[in-house]
């Protein structure tokens, strides 16, 4: 006997302990010869192994041998014989009347070999085909583990296992038992079936998926199947009525294991030398394409599959060069679920030779955002919370992209304009993104800096963000002035509310109910009582009054700090504006001094106190400075107006600070 190839052993070999089939077959042949007195008359070759057998037992049970041993004493089975020499040994044992061990590991190979040899009921009653079918239906297909074993053996016995419907029967059995596992009619489960709905609000993570799938062993068994069998199991599950919220997680776990996992990628990369460059991407791309085809579309996919999973598939599809239709399907699903995503899910351009501003990932994200905006453009009502969420995500995504030193200002502005202004309820993410761009591009011109910052609206920034913008040297002057004005208005409003609150606290009734907070002599007070008389304070005051008083004190302290910080910035701006004004006037004087030197000696540079005289002497002067070509008269008027406003704001704030928090102005008289 020669050694059997490993492939043949893997088809019909069993891990269970069994006797040496070859030795038992020799004993059976010798015994049959002694009992009948007939010598061995037939030689059967299976690949590189020869079997010496008797003709009558073979021809009486096998139609194949009956046809080929009519005029010949030697038969060679073809290379396509299912199972190889080891399976034929077991078939020969059955032919000689021995009942060898049948198990889920070898029953598929035996059934295929019996079909090849035409060992049906037409030649013998109770023949091998019927016996093996009976074992499959009543034993193997009733057990989850045995069915999985048989299905895995079917892969090496194609096309015979497919022709005999063994694959279909195993798949239908697995799908039925999976449905029973979900329904759990006997209440054997301690925990509910795993779904991914709770993961919709989290960023995608392959490691988390591994931990989740380990909770249900039957799901782990299904995702270990070859993809051709797996997709048929998914189809059978849907056909038998399993809900999509239980079917979709199986697809997600399968894709995570065979397409997205880092270990799987390393496996494909390590196989590059063996299968060549063309075959490296063929297998994962085929699996990825099949997974995309299995995914549900439309409303069925909402909240069933995390949007981060679609982003992960889309990123992998860009690497493998998937079909355009498949990428369009993924982008469509992402667009419908974009407001449920996390910024970590977005496609980030990889650092390499290709510029981030022209990378495929960034272009894909632009297409997704444009599709989202276009799908919501026909809606007539006000922007929903989802639009606000998408704008914040996009601005946070641009924060990473803006750090590219090769990003042009025009390209950066195009990216900002992808989201309409009405979508941005909070401009702080956009401020962070713009600040990151300015830090990365410190050498851009003032015009480009102003163009980049024109999208910022200080009215949609918090007080803390406005203070940060005022103190940020990278921001243009126009934005700083806008933030200063807004901050001063907020400070004035805070002082006014503080004053009104103190007036109410000292002039109102103890219960806080009076006709007008502006009238200290309200009709709600008792006759004869005056708010100015010194009386012991009532010991019982409502809790709302105490909380209101505490909030007033906190607001006053916070407003004072803000005012001091803003006033310091105003003083710096005043000095800058005065310096600018002096330089402009000096430039004008030097220009006029050329025709008349004597007259120019009498003219002195004007400061802030002589700006009206300078204005009369230079009504329309033109000059070119560091801030481009400007008109002297309009520039001086603009600077003077700003200085007057800053002086008024400073004087107003100083008067407010001189007042005591507990003594309003009306009551101090």
C-alpha positions as CSV (number, residue, x, y, z in Angstrom):
1,X,0.0,0.0,0.0
2,X,1.3,3.4,-0.9
3,X,0.9,6.6,1.1
4,X,-2.3,8.5,0.5
5,X,-2.1,12.2,-0.4
6,X,-3.0,14.7,2.3
7,X,-5.9,16.0,0.4
8,X,-7.6,12.6,0.1
9,X,-7.1,12.0,3.8
10,X,-8.7,15.3,4.7
11,X,-11.8,14.5,2.7
12,X,-12.8,11.2,4.4
13,X,-10.5,11.0,7.5
14,X,-12.1,11.2,10.9
15,X,-10.6,12.3,14.2
16,X,-12.3,9.4,15.9
17,X,-10.1,6.4,16.6
18,X,-10.7,3.7,13.9
19,X,-9.0,0.5,12.9
20,X,-6.7,0.3,9.9
21,X,-9.1,0.1,7.0
22,X,-6.5,-1.3,4.6
23,X,-5.6,-4.2,6.9
24,X,-9.2,-5.0,7.6
25,X,-9.9,-5.0,3.8
26,X,-7.2,-7.5,3.2
27,X,-8.6,-9.8,5.9
28,X,-12.1,-9.5,4.3
29,X,-10.8,-10.4,0.9
30,X,-8.9,-13.5,2.2
31,X,-11.9,-14.6,4.2
32,X,-14.2,-14.3,1.2
33,X,-11.8,-16.3,-1.0
34,X,-11.7,-19.1,1.7
35,X,-15.5,-19.1,2.0
36,X,-16.3,-19.2,-1.7
37,X,-13.1,-20.9,-3.1
38,X,-12.8,-18.1,-5.7
39,X,-9.5,-16.3,-6.2
40,X,-9.0,-12.6,-6.6
41,X,-10.0,-11.8,-10.2
42,X,-10.2,-8.0,-10.5
43,X,-7.7,-5.2,-10.0
44,X,-8.9,-1.7,-9.3
45,X,-6.5,1.3,-9.5
46,X,-7.4,4.5,-7.7
47,X,-4.8,7.1,-8.5
48,X,-1.5,5.5,-7.4
49,X,-3.0,2.7,-5.3
50,X,-3.9,-0.8,-6.5
51,X,-6.7,-3.0,-5.0
52,X,-7.0,-6.7,-5.7
53,X,-10.7,-7.7,-5.3
54,X,-13.3,-10.2,-6.4
55,X,-15.6,-9.4,-9.4
56,X,-18.9,-10.7,-8.1
57,X,-19.3,-8.4,-5.0
58,X,-18.4,-5.4,-7.1
59,X,-20.7,-6.0,-10.0
60,X,-23.6,-7.1,-7.8
61,X,-23.8,-3.7,-6.0
62,X,-22.2,-1.2,-8.4
63,X,-23.5,-0.3,-11.8
64,X,-20.2,1.4,-12.7
65,X,-18.2,-1.9,-12.2
66,X,-20.9,-3.9,-13.9
67,X,-20.4,-1.9,-17.1
68,X,-16.6,-1.7,-17.0
69,X,-15.8,-5.3,-15.8
70,X,-17.8,-7.1,-18.5
71,X,-14.8,-7.9,-20.7
72,X,-11.9,-6.7,-18.5
73,X,-10.3,-7.6,-15.3
74,X,-8.7,-4.3,-14.5
75,X,-10.3,-0.9,-14.0
76,X,-8.7,2.4,-13.3
77,X,-11.0,5.0,-11.6
78,X,-10.6,8.6,-13.0
79,X,-8.9,11.4,-11.1
80,X,-12.2,12.9,-10.3
81,X,-13.3,10.0,-8.2
82,X,-14.6,11.6,-4.9
83,X,-12.6,10.9,-1.8
84,X,-9.6,9.1,-3.4
85,X,-8.2,5.8,-2.3
86,X,-9.2,6.1,1.3
87,X,-12.8,6.5,0.5
88,X,-12.7,3.6,-1.9
89,X,-11.3,1.4,0.8
90,X,-14.3,2.1,3.0
91,X,-16.6,1.5,0.0
92,X,-14.9,-1.9,-0.6
93,X,-15.5,-2.8,3.1
94,X,-19.2,-2.2,2.6
95,X,-19.2,-4.3,-0.5
96,X,-17.8,-7.2,1.4
97,X,-20.5,-6.9,4.0
98,X,-18.6,-5.0,6.8
99,X,-20.2,-2.1,8.6
100,X,-17.4,0.4,9.2
101,X,-17.7,3.5,11.3
102,X,-19.7,6.3,9.6
103,X,-19.4,9.8,11.1
104,X,-20.0,13.5,10.0
105,X,-16.4,13.7,8.7
106,X,-16.6,10.9,6.1
107,X,-20.3,10.5,5.3
108,X,-20.3,13.2,2.5
109,X,-17.3,11.6,0.8
110,X,-18.9,8.1,1.1
111,X,-22.2,9.4,-0.3
112,X,-20.5,11.1,-3.3
113,X,-18.4,8.0,-4.0
114,X,-21.4,5.7,-3.8
115,X,-23.2,8.0,-6.3
116,X,-20.1,7.9,-8.6
117,X,-20.1,4.0,-8.5
118,X,-23.9,3.9,-9.1
119,X,-24.6,2.0,-5.9
120,X,-28.3,2.6,-5.9
121,X,-31.5,0.6,-5.2
122,X,-31.7,-0.4,-8.8
123,X,-28.8,-2.9,-8.3
124,X,-29.3,-3.9,-4.7
125,X,-31.8,-3.4,-2.0
126,X,-30.6,-1.3,0.9
127,X,-27.6,-0.1,-1.1
128,X,-25.1,2.4,0.1
129,X,-26.7,5.5,-1.4
130,X,-29.9,5.0,0.6
131,X,-28.0,4.2,3.8
132,X,-25.8,7.3,3.6
133,X,-28.8,9.5,2.8
134,X,-30.6,8.1,5.8
135,X,-27.6,8.9,8.1
136,X,-27.3,12.4,6.7
137,X,-31.0,13.3,7.3
138,X,-31.6,11.6,10.6
139,X,-28.2,12.1,12.3
140,X,-26.0,14.8,10.7
141,X,-28.6,17.4,9.8
142,X,-30.2,17.3,13.3
143,X,-27.1,18.6,14.9
144,X,-25.6,22.1,14.5
145,X,-22.0,21.0,14.9
146,X,-22.4,17.9,12.7
147,X,-24.0,20.0,9.9
148,X,-21.1,22.5,10.0
149,X,-18.6,19.6,9.7
150,X,-20.5,18.1,6.8
151,X,-20.8,21.5,5.0
152,X,-17.1,22.1,5.4
153,X,-16.4,18.7,3.8
154,X,-18.7,19.5,0.9
155,X,-16.3,22.3,-0.2
156,X,-13.6,19.7,-1.1
157,X,-16.1,17.4,-2.9
158,X,-17.6,19.9,-5.3
159,X,-19.4,19.5,-7.7
160,X,-20.7,16.1,-6.5
161,X,-21.8,17.5,-3.1
162,X,-23.7,20.2,-4.9
163,X,-25.2,17.8,-7.4
164,X,-26.5,15.6,-4.6
165,X,-28.0,18.6,-2.8
166,X,-25.9,17.9,0.3
167,X,-24.8,21.6,0.4
168,X,-28.4,22.8,0.1
169,X,-29.6,20.5,2.8
170,X,-26.9,21.6,5.2
171,X,-27.5,25.3,4.5
172,X,-31.2,25.0,5.0
173,X,-30.7,23.0,8.2
174,X,-28.2,25.7,9.6
175,X,-30.6,28.5,8.7
176,X,-33.5,26.7,10.4
177,X,-31.5,26.1,13.6
178,X,-30.3,29.7,13.6
179,X,-33.9,30.9,13.5
180,X,-34.7,28.7,16.4
181,X,-31.7,30.1,18.3
182,X,-33.1,33.6,17.8
183,X,-36.7,32.6,18.7
184,X,-35.6,30.5,21.6
185,X,-39.0,28.7,22.1
186,X,-37.6,26.7,25.0
187,X,-36.2,29.8,26.8
188,X,-32.7,28.4,27.1
189,X,-30.9,31.7,26.5
190,X,-29.7,33.8,29.4
191,X,-28.9,36.8,27.3
192,X,-30.6,38.3,24.2
193,X,-29.2,37.8,20.7
194,X,-26.4,40.1,19.8
195,X,-27.3,43.1,17.6
196,X,-25.3,46.2,16.6
197,X,-27.9,48.8,17.2
198,X,-26.3,50.0,20.4
199,X,-23.0,50.5,18.5
200,X,-24.6,53.0,16.1
201,X,-23.5,55.9,18.3
202,X,-19.9,54.8,18.6
203,X,-16.9,55.1,16.3
204,X,-16.2,51.9,14.3
205,X,-13.7,49.5,15.9
206,X,-12.7,46.0,14.7
207,X,-11.7,45.0,18.2
208,X,-15.1,45.8,19.6
209,X,-16.7,43.7,16.9
210,X,-14.5,40.8,17.9
211,X,-15.6,41.0,21.5
212,X,-19.3,41.3,20.5
213,X,-19.4,38.3,18.2
214,X,-17.7,36.1,20.8
215,X,-20.9,36.4,22.8
216,X,-22.9,34.2,20.4
217,X,-21.1,31.0,19.3
218,X,-23.5,30.2,16.5
219,X,-22.7,33.5,14.8
220,X,-19.0,32.8,15.2
221,X,-19.5,29.5,13.5
222,X,-21.4,31.0,10.5
223,X,-18.8,33.7,9.8
224,X,-16.1,30.9,9.7
225,X,-17.8,29.4,6.6
226,X,-16.4,30.0,3.0
227,X,-18.1,33.0,1.5
228,X,-19.9,31.0,-1.2
229,X,-21.7,29.1,1.5
230,X,-22.0,32.1,3.8
231,X,-24.0,34.2,1.3
232,X,-26.4,31.2,0.7
233,X,-26.9,30.9,4.5
234,X,-27.8,34.6,4.6
235,X,-30.3,34.2,1.8
236,X,-31.8,31.2,3.5
237,X,-32.1,33.1,6.8
238,X,-34.0,36.0,5.1
239,X,-36.2,33.5,3.2
240,X,-37.2,31.8,6.5
241,X,-38.2,35.1,8.0
242,X,-35.4,36.1,10.3
243,X,-35.6,39.8,11.1
244,X,-33.0,42.1,9.5
245,X,-31.7,43.4,12.8
246,X,-30.5,39.8,13.5
247,X,-29.3,39.1,9.9
248,X,-27.3,42.3,9.3
249,X,-25.0,41.8,12.3
250,X,-23.9,38.5,10.9
251,X,-22.8,40.2,7.7
252,X,-21.0,42.9,9.7
253,X,-19.1,40.3,11.7
254,X,-18.2,38.4,8.6
255,X,-16.8,41.5,6.8
256,X,-15.0,42.5,9.9
257,X,-13.3,39.1,10.1
258,X,-12.4,38.6,6.4
259,X,-12.1,42.1,4.9
260,X,-11.5,44.7,7.6
261,X,-9.4,42.9,10.2
262,X,-5.7,43.8,10.5
263,X,-4.8,40.2,10.8
264,X,-6.6,39.3,7.6
265,X,-4.8,42.1,5.8
266,X,-1.5,40.9,7.0
267,X,-2.5,37.4,5.8
268,X,-3.2,38.6,2.3
269,X,0.0,40.6,2.3
270,X,2.1,37.7,3.4
271,X,0.5,35.6,0.7
272,X,1.7,38.0,-2.0
273,X,4.8,36.0,-2.9
274,X,2.8,32.8,-3.3
275,X,-0.3,34.0,-5.3
276,X,1.3,36.9,-7.1
277,X,0.3,40.5,-7.3
278,X,-2.8,39.9,-9.3
279,X,-4.2,37.3,-6.9
280,X,-3.4,39.4,-3.9
281,X,-6.4,41.7,-4.3
282,X,-8.6,39.3,-6.1
283,X,-9.8,37.3,-3.1
284,X,-10.5,40.1,-0.7
285,X,-12.1,42.2,-3.5
286,X,-14.4,39.3,-4.4
287,X,-15.4,38.9,-0.8
288,X,-15.9,42.7,-0.3
289,X,-18.0,42.9,-3.5
290,X,-20.1,40.0,-2.2
291,X,-20.6,41.6,1.2
292,X,-21.7,44.9,-0.4
293,X,-24.3,43.0,-2.4
294,X,-25.6,41.3,0.8
295,X,-26.1,44.5,2.7
296,X,-29.6,45.8,3.0
297,X,-30.6,49.1,1.4
298,X,-33.0,51.9,2.1
299,X,-35.0,52.0,5.3
300,X,-34.0,48.5,6.2
301,X,-30.5,49.6,6.9
302,X,-31.4,52.5,9.2
303,X,-30.2,51.9,12.8
304,X,-29.5,48.3,11.9
305,X,-25.9,48.7,10.7
306,X,-23.6,51.4,12.1
307,X,-22.6,54.1,9.6
308,X,-19.0,53.6,10.7
309,X,-19.2,50.1,9.1
310,X,-20.1,51.6,5.8
311,X,-17.2,54.1,6.1
312,X,-14.8,51.2,6.8
313,X,-16.1,49.3,3.7
314,X,-15.8,52.4,1.6
315,X,-12.2,53.0,2.7
316,X,-11.4,49.4,1.9
317,X,-13.1,49.6,-1.4
318,X,-10.9,52.5,-2.4
319,X,-7.8,50.5,-1.6
320,X,-9.0,47.4,-3.6
321,X,-10.5,49.3,-6.5
322,X,-14.1,48.1,-6.2
323,X,-16.7,48.6,-8.9
324,X,-18.1,52.1,-9.2
325,X,-21.6,50.8,-8.6
326,X,-20.6,49.3,-5.3
327,X,-18.9,52.4,-4.1
328,X,-22.0,54.5,-5.1
329,X,-24.2,52.1,-3.1
330,X,-22.0,52.6,0.0
331,X,-21.9,56.4,-0.4
332,X,-25.7,56.4,-0.8
333,X,-26.1,54.5,2.5
334,X,-23.6,56.8,4.2
335,X,-25.4,59.9,3.0
336,X,-28.7,58.7,4.5
337,X,-27.0,58.0,7.9
338,X,-24.4,60.8,7.9
339,X,-25.9,62.6,11.0
340,X,-25.4,59.4,13.0
341,X,-21.7,59.2,12.3
342,X,-18.6,60.2,14.2
343,X,-15.8,62.3,12.9
344,X,-13.4,59.3,13.6
345,X,-15.4,57.4,10.9
346,X,-14.6,59.9,8.1
347,X,-12.1,58.9,5.5
348,X,-8.8,60.5,6.4
349,X,-6.2,61.1,3.6
350,X,-3.1,59.0,4.2
351,X,0.2,60.9,4.4
352,X,2.3,60.0,1.4
353,X,3.4,61.3,-1.9
354,X,-0.2,62.3,-2.9
355,X,-1.4,65.7,-1.6
356,X,-4.2,65.6,0.9
357,X,-6.1,68.4,-0.9
358,X,-6.4,66.1,-4.0
359,X,-6.6,62.7,-2.4
360,X,-9.2,60.2,-3.2
361,X,-10.5,60.1,0.4
362,X,-11.1,63.8,0.5
363,X,-12.8,63.8,-2.9
364,X,-15.0,61.0,-1.7
365,X,-16.0,62.9,1.5
366,X,-16.8,66.0,-0.7
367,X,-19.1,63.9,-2.8
368,X,-20.9,62.5,0.3
369,X,-21.3,66.0,1.8
370,X,-22.6,67.4,-1.5
371,X,-25.1,64.5,-1.8
372,X,-26.3,65.1,1.7
373,X,-26.8,68.9,1.1
374,X,-28.5,68.2,-2.3
375,X,-30.9,65.7,-0.7
376,X,-31.9,68.3,2.0
377,X,-32.1,71.2,-0.4
378,X,-35.7,70.5,-1.4
379,X,-36.9,70.7,2.2
380,X,-38.7,73.9,2.9
381,X,-38.7,74.0,6.7
382,X,-35.8,75.2,8.9
383,X,-32.6,73.1,9.1
384,X,-33.0,70.2,11.4
385,X,-30.7,69.1,14.2
386,X,-29.2,66.6,11.8
387,X,-28.0,69.4,9.6
388,X,-26.3,71.1,12.5
389,X,-24.7,67.8,13.4
390,X,-23.3,67.3,9.9
391,X,-21.9,70.8,9.8
392,X,-20.0,70.3,13.1
393,X,-18.7,66.9,11.8
394,X,-17.5,68.5,8.6
395,X,-15.8,71.4,10.3
396,X,-14.1,69.0,12.8
397,X,-13.0,66.8,9.8
398,X,-11.5,69.9,8.1
399,X,-9.5,70.6,11.2
400,X,-7.3,67.6,10.4
401,X,-7.2,68.4,6.7
402,X,-6.3,72.1,7.3
403,X,-3.0,71.0,8.8
404,X,-1.7,70.1,5.3
405,X,1.0,72.7,4.4
406,X,0.3,72.2,0.7
407,X,-3.4,73.2,1.1
408,X,-4.1,76.4,-0.9
409,X,-6.4,79.1,0.6
410,X,-8.8,78.8,-2.4
411,X,-9.0,75.0,-2.0
412,X,-9.6,75.4,1.8
413,X,-12.4,77.9,1.1
414,X,-14.0,75.5,-1.4
415,X,-14.1,72.9,1.3
416,X,-15.7,75.3,3.8
417,X,-18.4,76.2,1.3
418,X,-19.5,72.6,0.9
419,X,-21.8,73.1,3.9
420,X,-24.3,76.0,3.6
421,X,-24.1,78.8,6.2
422,X,-27.5,77.9,7.6
423,X,-26.2,74.5,8.7
424,X,-23.7,76.1,11.0
425,X,-25.4,76.9,14.3
426,X,-22.1,77.0,16.3
427,X,-19.1,78.5,14.6
428,X,-16.5,77.3,17.2
429,X,-15.5,74.2,15.2
430,X,-15.1,76.4,12.1
431,X,-13.0,78.8,14.2
432,X,-10.7,76.0,15.3
433,X,-10.3,74.8,11.7
434,X,-9.5,78.3,10.5
435,X,-7.0,78.8,13.3
436,X,-5.3,75.5,12.4
437,X,-5.1,76.6,8.8
438,X,-3.6,80.0,9.7
439,X,-1.0,78.3,12.0
440,X,0.0,75.9,9.2
441,X,0.2,78.8,6.7
442,X,1.7,81.7,8.5
443,X,3.0,83.3,5.3
444,X,-0.3,83.9,3.5
445,X,-1.2,87.4,2.6
446,X,-3.6,89.6,4.5
447,X,-6.1,89.5,1.7
448,X,-6.1,85.6,1.8
449,X,-6.3,85.7,5.5
450,X,-9.3,87.9,5.4
451,X,-10.9,85.8,2.7
452,X,-10.4,82.6,4.8
453,X,-11.9,84.2,7.9
454,X,-14.9,85.8,6.2
455,X,-17.0,82.7,7.0
456,X,-16.7,83.2,10.7
457,X,-19.6,84.9,12.5
458,X,-18.8,86.2,15.9
459,X,-22.4,86.2,16.8
460,X,-22.4,82.4,16.7
461,X,-19.3,82.1,18.9
462,X,-19.5,81.8,22.7
463,X,-18.1,84.5,24.9
464,X,-15.0,82.4,25.7
465,X,-14.4,81.9,21.9
466,X,-14.8,85.7,21.3
467,X,-12.2,86.4,23.9
468,X,-9.9,83.8,22.4
469,X,-10.4,85.3,18.9
470,X,-9.6,88.8,20.2
471,X,-6.3,87.6,21.8
472,X,-5.3,85.6,18.8
473,X,-2.7,87.4,16.8
474,X,-3.4,85.2,13.7
475,X,-6.9,86.6,13.2
476,X,-7.3,89.6,10.9
477,X,-8.2,93.0,12.2
478,X,-11.7,93.0,10.9
479,X,-12.6,89.9,12.8
480,X,-11.0,91.2,16.0
481,X,-13.0,94.5,15.8
482,X,-16.2,92.5,15.2
483,X,-15.4,90.3,18.2
484,X,-14.6,93.4,20.3
485,X,-17.8,95.1,19.5
486,X,-19.8,92.0,20.2
487,X,-18.0,91.4,23.4
488,X,-18.6,95.0,24.6
489,X,-22.3,94.6,23.8
490,X,-22.4,91.5,25.8
491,X,-20.5,93.2,28.7
492,X,-22.9,96.1,28.6
493,X,-25.8,93.7,28.6
494,X,-24.4,91.8,31.6
495,X,-23.8,95.1,33.5
496,X,-27.4,96.2,32.8
497,X,-28.8,92.8,33.9
498,X,-26.6,93.0,37.0
499,X,-27.8,96.5,37.8
500,X,-31.5,95.6,37.3
501,X,-31.1,92.5,39.4
502,X,-29.6,94.4,42.3
503,X,-32.3,97.1,42.0
504,X,-34.9,94.3,42.2
505,X,-33.2,92.6,45.1
506,X,-33.1,95.8,47.2
507,X,-36.3,97.6,46.2
508,X,-38.7,94.7,45.6
509,X,-40.9,92.8,47.9
510,X,-39.4,89.9,49.9
511,X,-41.4,87.5,47.9
512,X,-40.2,89.1,44.7
513,X,-43.5,90.2,43.4
514,X,-44.0,93.9,42.5
515,X,-45.4,95.8,39.6
516,X,-42.2,97.1,38.0
517,X,-38.5,96.5,38.6
518,X,-37.8,100.0,37.5
519,X,-40.0,101.7,40.1
520,X,-38.5,101.7,43.6
521,X,-41.9,102.9,45.1
522,X,-44.0,100.0,44.0
523,X,-47.6,99.8,45.0
524,X,-47.0,96.3,46.3
525,X,-45.2,97.6,49.3
526,X,-47.1,98.1,52.5
527,X,-48.1,101.7,53.3
528,X,-45.8,103.4,55.7
529,X,-42.9,101.1,54.8
530,X,-39.9,102.5,53.0
531,X,-37.1,100.6,51.3
532,X,-34.6,103.1,52.8
533,X,-35.5,102.5,56.5
534,X,-33.2,100.3,58.4
535,X,-35.1,97.3,59.5
536,X,-34.0,93.9,60.5
537,X,-34.0,91.6,57.5
538,X,-36.7,88.9,57.5
539,X,-35.3,85.6,58.4
540,X,-37.6,83.6,56.1
541,X,-36.8,84.3,52.4
542,X,-37.8,82.0,49.5
543,X,-35.2,79.8,48.0
544,X,-35.7,81.3,44.6
545,X,-34.6,84.7,45.9
546,X,-31.4,83.3,47.4
547,X,-30.5,81.5,44.2
548,X,-31.2,84.6,42.1
549,X,-29.0,86.7,44.3
550,X,-26.2,84.1,44.0
551,X,-26.4,84.0,40.2
552,X,-26.3,87.8,40.1
553,X,-23.1,87.9,42.0
554,X,-21.5,85.3,39.9
555,X,-22.5,87.0,36.6
556,X,-21.1,90.3,37.9
557,X,-17.7,88.8,38.8
558,X,-17.5,87.0,35.4
559,X,-18.5,90.2,33.5
560,X,-15.8,92.2,35.4
561,X,-13.1,89.8,34.4
562,X,-14.2,89.8,30.8
563,X,-14.4,93.6,30.7
564,X,-10.8,93.9,32.0
565,X,-9.5,91.5,29.4
566,X,-11.4,93.2,26.6
567,X,-10.4,96.7,27.8
568,X,-6.7,95.7,27.7
569,X,-7.1,94.5,24.1
570,X,-8.9,97.8,23.2
571,X,-6.0,99.8,24.5
572,X,-3.6,97.8,22.4
573,X,-5.8,98.4,19.3
574,X,-5.9,102.1,20.1
575,X,-2.2,102.3,20.1
576,X,-2.0,100.4,16.8
577,X,-4.6,102.6,15.2
578,X,-2.9,105.8,16.4
579,X,0.4,104.6,15.1
580,X,-1.2,103.8,11.8
581,X,-2.7,107.2,11.6
582,X,0.6,108.9,12.4
583,X,2.4,107.0,9.7
584,X,-0.3,107.9,7.1
585,X,-0.1,111.6,8.0
586,X,3.6,111.6,8.0
587,X,3.6,110.0,4.6
588,X,1.3,112.6,3.3
589,X,3.4,115.4,4.7
590,X,6.6,114.1,3.1
591,X,4.8,113.8,-0.3
592,X,3.6,117.4,-0.1
593,X,7.0,118.7,1.1
594,X,8.7,118.2,-2.3
595,X,7.2,121.3,-4.1
596,X,7.3,123.6,-1.1
597,X,10.0,122.8,1.5
598,X,9.5,126.0,3.5
599,X,5.8,125.2,4.0
600,X,6.5,121.6,5.0
601,X,8.8,122.7,7.9
602,X,5.9,124.5,9.5
603,X,3.6,121.4,9.4
604,X,4.1,119.1,12.4
605,X,3.0,115.5,12.6
606,X,-0.4,115.3,14.1
607,X,-1.4,112.8,16.8
608,X,-4.8,112.0,18.2
609,X,-5.3,115.5,19.6
610,X,-4.8,117.2,16.2
611,X,-6.7,114.8,13.9
612,X,-9.3,117.5,12.9
613,X,-6.6,119.9,11.7
614,X,-4.9,117.1,9.7
615,X,-8.2,116.2,8.1
616,X,-8.7,119.8,6.8
617,X,-5.2,120.0,5.3
618,X,-5.4,116.6,3.6
619,X,-8.9,116.1,2.2
620,X,-8.0,113.7,-0.5
621,X,-4.6,112.2,-0.3
622,X,-3.6,108.9,-1.9
623,X,-0.7,106.6,-0.7
624,X,0.4,103.0,-0.7
625,X,1.2,101.4,2.6
626,X,1.6,97.9,4.1
627,X,-2.2,97.4,4.0
628,X,-2.5,98.2,0.3
629,X,-3.6,101.4,-1.5
630,X,-6.0,103.5,0.7
631,X,-7.6,106.9,0.9
632,X,-6.1,109.1,3.6
633,X,-9.3,111.0,4.4
634,X,-11.5,107.9,4.6
635,X,-8.8,106.0,6.5
636,X,-8.5,108.8,9.1
637,X,-12.2,109.1,9.4
638,X,-12.5,105.3,10.0
639,X,-9.7,105.3,12.6
640,X,-11.1,108.4,14.3
641,X,-14.5,106.8,14.5
642,X,-13.1,103.6,16.0
643,X,-11.1,105.5,18.6
644,X,-14.1,107.5,19.6
645,X,-16.1,104.3,20.0
646,X,-13.3,102.6,22.0
647,X,-13.1,105.7,24.3
648,X,-16.8,105.7,24.9
649,X,-16.8,102.0,25.6
650,X,-13.8,102.4,28.0
651,X,-15.4,105.3,29.8
652,X,-18.7,103.4,30.1
653,X,-16.9,100.4,31.5
654,X,-14.9,102.4,34.0
655,X,-18.1,104.1,35.3
656,X,-19.7,100.6,35.7
657,X,-16.7,99.3,37.6
658,X,-16.8,102.2,40.0
659,X,-20.3,101.3,41.1
660,X,-20.6,98.9,44.0
661,X,-22.4,95.7,43.3
662,X,-24.8,95.9,46.2
663,X,-25.7,99.7,45.8
664,X,-27.5,100.6,42.6
665,X,-27.2,104.2,41.4
666,X,-30.9,105.0,42.0
667,X,-30.7,103.9,45.6
668,X,-27.5,105.7,46.5
669,X,-29.0,109.1,46.2
